[in-house]
Amino acid sequence: MVRGFLSSNIAGGRRRPAMRVSFIILLTVMFMASCQNNNPVTPPPEIKPPVGAKSIAVVMAAADYSSANFEIISANDYTTVSANLINGLHTDLAVRAFGADVYILERFLKDNIIKYSTANMAPAYQENLGIGLNIQDFAIASESKAYISSHEDSDLIIFNPSAGKRVSTIDLSRFAAYAGTDSAEAQPFIGQLALHGNYLYAACQRLKIEQGPWGPAPAPGDTSLILVIDTETDAVVREIRLNKKNPVAMSIHGDRMLVASPGDWFDPATGGIEVIDLASNQNLGVKVEGITLNVIFVSANRAYMAEMSADWTTGIIPFDPSTGTKGSKITGIEDGSGGMAHDGEKLYAGDRGFGSAGVAVINTSTDAIEQKIPTSMPPAGLAIISAD
């Protein structure tokens, strides 16, 4: 149980680590919540639809991870909010959007994918993908084809998002840490996914299981890879070696991709952001050092990262991906671990800070927070919905 939790939340980089005692309390609360949360998701009555073609999907988890929910905020005026859209969500979750549809992943201990239709303002389906997979990410190539990664299985799942059904798998077991040796791990720990043209990019963390103070837990191990998969043949056509370990986020602009890795979480020198040339699938090197948990690529010379500092707080920091020059941490965000999204104009950052929970709307020209949208629970992930 500990192993699955750690691989989803520490290796996956969704939440910052807590102090040891707090971590045990958090683990216990999440386990109890997950064991009690077995009912199918249902929408509450009298839901008003969001206004406008562009909206922000926000998945939320309580500060103690005892409950979770989902809401939609209109990006037209930021005041029209459809709150409490799905009762009974699991507390380890991620959100993705494709057109007007939202996909919510219930991860460790659940392994469900929920499709939410904004046209009907109701769940279209909830599909269980298996047992003990610890699903991580979801990337949609078309209306009939998507990919789902997991930490506790060597197969990348091919999924039909329209039908809500698992179609087939891609065996990635040969990429597990130390494969072919006596130290080989059972799975490669595939995390984040990104699509560009006819290729899927899959972050292969290649963690190793070590005995920790509370039992076996994953830690940075073998050289991390970005696997390049042809979406027409579903074959791995290239492996891109990373300089940093434990990749947890990828973001694409033009023919460049930024990859963020926290490393081993306790030494900033082991983490950072690397640039991948997608035209040649070559690693152009490390641009930024630090314990980086997330990254958003805005333009050729503008990007934002979520960086964890020595006091365990997560700040949102602008930087120039062409030079690696870092700007000042954006003021007004107490804990920026609640996700980031970019709609082509504004940057949105989820603040999980005590008393400041909400979505910050950031002007990418000035790095100023234009306004803060309160949410009913602290954000845990963001996605942009486009009905156009």
C-alpha positions in Angstrom: 0.0 0.0 0.0 2.8 2.4 0.9 4.6 1.6 -2.3 1.6 2.6 -4.5 1.0 5.8 -2.6 4.6 6.9 -2.9 4.8 6.1 -6.6 1.7 8.1 -7.4 2.3 11.1 -5.2 6.1 11.4 -4.6 7.6 9.9 -7.8 4.7 11.3 -9.8 5.3 14.8 -8.4 1.6 15.8 -8.0 2.0 16.8 -4.4 5.0 18.1 -2.4 6.4 15.9 0.3 5.4 16.6 3.9 7.4 16.2 7.1 7.6 12.6 8.3 4.9 12.7 11.0 2.5 14.6 8.7 3.2 12.2 5.9 2.1 9.2 8.0 -1.1 11.1 9.0 -1.8 12.0 5.3 -1.2 8.4 4.2 -3.6 7.1 6.8 -6.3 9.7 5.9 -6.0 8.9 2.2 -6.2 5.2 2.8 -9.3 5.5 5.0 -11.0 7.9 2.4 -10.2 5.5 -0.4 -11.6 2.6 1.4 -14.8 4.4 2.1 -15.2 5.9 -1.4 -16.7 3.0 -3.3 -19.9 4.5 -4.7 -20.3 5.4 -8.3 -19.9 9.1 -9.0 -23.1 11.1 -9.3 -23.8 14.7 -10.3 -25.7 16.9 -7.8 -29.0 18.3 -9.0 -29.6 21.7 -10.6 -26.2 22.3 -12.2 -25.8 25.5 -14.2 -23.7 25.2 -17.3 -20.5 27.4 -17.6 -20.7 30.5 -19.7 -18.5 30.8 -22.8 -16.6 28.6 -25.1 -13.4 28.4 -22.9 -13.5 27.3 -19.4 -11.1 26.0 -16.7 -11.7 22.5 -15.2 -10.5 22.2 -11.7 -10.2 19.0 -9.7 -9.9 19.6 -5.9 -8.8 17.7 -2.9 -9.3 18.8 0.7 -6.2 19.9 2.6 -6.3 16.6 4.6 -7.2 14.6 1.5 -10.5 13.4 3.1 -12.7 14.4 0.2 -12.5 15.6 -3.4 -14.7 17.3 -6.0 -14.6 19.0 -9.4 -15.8 22.3 -10.7 -15.7 24.4 -13.9 -14.9 28.1 -14.1 -15.8 30.3 -17.1 -12.7 31.9 -18.5 -14.8 34.7 -19.9 -15.4 36.5 -16.6 -14.1 34.1 -13.9 -17.2 34.6 -11.9 -19.5 31.9 -13.4 -18.6 28.8 -11.5 -20.3 25.4 -11.7 -19.2 23.9 -8.3 -19.5 20.4 -6.7 -20.1 18.7 -10.1 -19.1 15.2 -9.0 -19.7 14.0 -5.5 -17.6 11.2 -4.1 -14.4 11.6 -6.1 -11.3 9.8 -5.0 -8.6 12.1 -3.5 -5.7 11.0 -5.7 -6.7 12.4 -9.1 -5.7 14.2 -12.2 -7.7 16.1 -14.9 -7.3 16.4 -18.7 -9.5 18.0 -21.3 -10.2 17.3 -25.0 -12.5 19.8 -26.7 -15.6 20.1 -24.6 -15.0 16.9 -22.6 -13.2 16.5 -19.3 -11.4 13.3 -18.3 -10.7 12.7 -14.6 -8.3 10.0 -13.5 -8.9 8.4 -10.1 -5.5 6.9 -9.5 -4.0 5.0 -6.6 -6.4 2.3 -5.2 -9.1 3.2 -7.8 -7.8 3.1 -11.4 -11.0 4.7 -12.8 -11.4 7.1 -15.7 -14.4 9.4 -15.7 -15.6 11.2 -18.8 -17.5 14.4 -18.0 -19.6 16.0 -20.8 -19.9 19.8 -20.6 -22.6 19.6 -23.2 -24.8 17.6 -20.8 -23.1 18.8 -17.6 -23.0 15.2 -16.4 -20.6 12.2 -16.3 -20.8 10.3 -19.6 -19.1 7.2 -18.1 -16.9 5.8 -15.4 -14.6 3.0 -16.5 -12.4 0.9 -14.2 -9.1 0.0 -16.0 -8.0 -2.8 -13.7 -6.7 -3.5 -10.2 -3.5 -2.2 -8.7 -2.4 -0.2 -11.8 -1.9 3.2 -10.2 -2.8 5.0 -13.4 -0.9 8.3 -13.9 -1.7 10.2 -17.1 -4.1 10.3 -20.1 -3.3 11.6 -23.6 -5.8 11.7 -26.4 -4.6 11.3 -30.0 -8.1 11.3 -31.5 -11.8 10.8 -30.6 -11.2 7.0 -30.8 -7.7 6.6 -29.5 -6.0 7.6 -26.3 -3.1 6.4 -24.1 -3.1 5.8 -20.3 0.1 5.3 -18.3 0.5 3.6 -15.0 3.2 3.0 -12.3 2.4 -0.5 -11.3 2.2 -2.2 -14.7 4.6 -2.4 -17.6 1.8 -2.0 -20.2 0.8 1.4 -21.7 -3.0 1.2 -22.2 -4.6 2.1 -25.5 -8.1 3.4 -24.8 -11.1 4.4 -26.9 -12.3 7.7 -25.3 -15.6 7.8 -27.2 -16.6 4.2 -26.2 -14.9 4.4 -22.8 -13.2 1.0 -23.3 -9.7 -0.4 -23.1 -8.6 -1.5 -26.6 -5.1 -3.0 -26.3 -1.7 -2.4 -24.6 1.9 -1.7 -25.5 4.5 -3.7 -23.6 7.2 -1.5 -22.2 8.7 -3.9 -19.7 12.1 -3.8 -21.4 12.5 -0.2 -20.2 12.3 -1.0 -16.5 15.2 0.1 -14.4 18.3 -2.1 -14.8 16.4 -4.4 -17.2 18.3 -7.6 -18.0 20.2 -7.6 -14.7 19.7 -9.2 -11.3 18.6 -5.7 -10.1 15.9 -5.3 -12.7 12.6 -3.7 -11.4 9.2 -5.1 -12.3 7.9 -2.1 -14.2 9.4 1.1 -15.9 7.2 3.6 -13.9 5.7 5.4 -16.9 4.3 8.7 -15.8 3.5 11.8 -17.9 2.4 11.7 -21.5 2.5 14.3 -24.3 1.5 14.2 -28.0 3.2 16.0 -30.9 2.3 15.3 -34.5 2.2 11.5 -34.9 4.3 10.8 -31.9 3.5 10.1 -28.2 6.2 11.0 -25.7 6.1 8.9 -22.5 8.2 9.8 -19.5 9.9 6.7 -18.2 11.0 7.4 -14.7 12.8 4.0 -14.2 12.6 4.2 -10.4 14.0 1.6 -8.1 12.4 0.2 -4.9 14.4 0.8 -1.8 13.7 0.0 1.8 12.8 3.2 3.6 11.9 4.0 7.2 8.2 3.0 6.6 8.8 0.1 4.2 9.6 -0.3 0.5 9.4 2.9 -1.5 10.4 4.0 -5.0 13.4 6.3 -5.5 15.3 7.7 -8.5 17.3 4.8 -10.0 18.4 4.1 -13.6 18.8 6.8 -16.2 15.3 8.3 -17.0 14.1 8.2 -20.5 11.5 9.9 -22.8 10.1 7.1 -25.0 9.0 8.2 -28.5 6.1 6.1 -29.8 4.7 6.2 -33.3 0.9 6.6 -32.8 0.2 4.9 -36.2 2.2 1.7 -35.4 2.3 2.0 -31.6 6.0 1.0 -31.7 8.7 2.7 -29.7 10.9 4.3 -32.3 13.4 6.2 -30.1 14.7 6.6 -26.5 15.8 10.0 -25.4 18.1 9.9 -22.4 17.6 12.5 -19.7 20.3 14.1 -17.5 18.0 14.5 -14.5 16.0 11.7 -12.9 12.3 11.2 -12.1 10.6 13.3 -14.9 7.1 14.4 -13.7 5.9 17.0 -16.3 6.3 17.9 -20.0 5.1 20.9 -22.0 5.4 21.6 -25.7 5.7 24.8 -27.7 6.4 24.6 -31.4 9.1 22.0 -32.0 10.5 22.1 -28.4 9.5 20.3 -25.3 10.4 21.1 -21.7 10.8 18.2 -19.2 10.7 18.9 -15.5 12.3 16.5 -13.0 12.5 16.9 -9.2 15.4 14.4 -8.8 15.6 12.9 -5.4 13.6 15.7 -3.7 16.3 16.6 -1.2 19.1 17.9 -3.4 18.2 20.7 -5.9 21.3 19.7 -8.0 19.6 16.4 -8.9 16.5 18.1 -10.4 15.9 20.5 -13.2 14.4 21.3 -16.6 15.7 20.0 -19.9 14.9 21.0 -23.5 14.1 18.4 -26.2 14.2 19.2 -29.9 11.1 17.4 -31.3 12.3 17.8 -34.9 15.3 15.6 -34.2 14.3 14.0 -30.9 17.5 15.2 -29.4 18.1 16.3 -25.8 19.5 19.9 -25.9 20.5 19.8 -22.3 19.6 21.2 -18.9 18.4 24.8 -18.8 17.3 25.1 -15.1 18.5 23.4 -12.0 16.2 22.8 -9.0 13.5 20.6 -7.6 10.9 21.2 -10.4 7.4 19.7 -10.0 5.7 21.2 -13.1 6.3 23.3 -16.2 4.3 25.3 -18.7 5.8 26.3 -22.0 4.3 29.6 -23.1 6.5 31.0 -25.9 10.0 30.6 -27.3 11.4 32.7 -24.5 8.8 32.4 -21.8 7.9 29.5 -19.5 6.8 28.9 -15.9 7.9 26.2 -13.5 6.6 25.0 -10.1 9.7 24.7 -7.9 9.9 23.4 -4.4 12.2 25.3 -2.0 14.0 24.2 1.1 11.0 25.1 3.3 8.8 22.7 1.3 6.7 25.4 -0.3 6.1 25.4 -4.0 6.6 28.7 -5.9 5.6 29.6 -9.5 8.7 31.1 -11.2 9.0 32.5 -14.8 12.1 31.6 -16.8 13.5 31.9 -20.3 13.7 28.4 -21.8 16.2 29.6 -24.4 18.8 30.8 -21.9 17.6 29.3 -18.6 17.5 32.7 -16.9 15.1 32.6 -14.0 12.8 35.5 -12.9 11.4 36.2 -9.5 8.8 34.0 -7.8 5.3 35.3 -8.4 4.0 36.9 -5.3 0.5 36.1 -4.0 0.7 32.3 -4.4 1.4 30.5 -1.1 1.5 26.9 -2.4 1.6 26.5 -6.2 1.4 22.7 -6.2 -2.3 22.7 -7.3 -1.5 22.5 -11.0 -0.9 24.9 -13.9 -2.6 25.5 -17.3 -2.3 28.0 -20.2 -5.2 28.9 -22.5 -3.0 30.8 -25.1 -3.4 34.1 -23.2 -3.4 33.6 -19.4 -1.6 31.3 -17.1 -3.6 29.7 -14.4 -2.0 28.3 -11.2 -3.7 26.3 -8.5 -2.9 27.6 -5.0 -3.2 25.0 -2.2 -2.1 27.5 0.5 -3.9 27.6 3.8 -6.5 30.3 3.6 -5.6 31.2 0.0 -7.0 28.2 -1.9 -8.0 29.1 -5.4 -6.9 29.6 -9.0 -4.6 32.5 -9.7 -5.0 34.2 -13.1 -1.5 35.4 -14.2 -0.7 37.9 -16.9 2.2 36.3 -18.8 3.5 39.7 -20.0 3.8 41.2 -16.5 3.8 38.1 -14.3 1.2 39.8 -12.1 -1.8 38.0 -10.7 -4.8 39.8 -12.2 -7.2 38.0 -9.9 -7.7 35.0 -7.6 -10.7 32.8 -8.1 -11.7 31.1 -4.9 -12.5 27.3 -5.0 -14.5 25.3 -2.6 -11.4 23.1 -1.9 -7.7 23.5 -2.7 -7.0 22.8 -6.4 -5.2 19.5 -7.3 -5.1 19.9 -11.0 -6.2 22.2 -13.9 -7.2 21.7 -17.5 -8.5 24.0 -20.3 -11.9 23.2 -21.8 -12.5 24.5 -25.3 -16.0 24.0 -26.8 -15.0 25.6 -30.1 
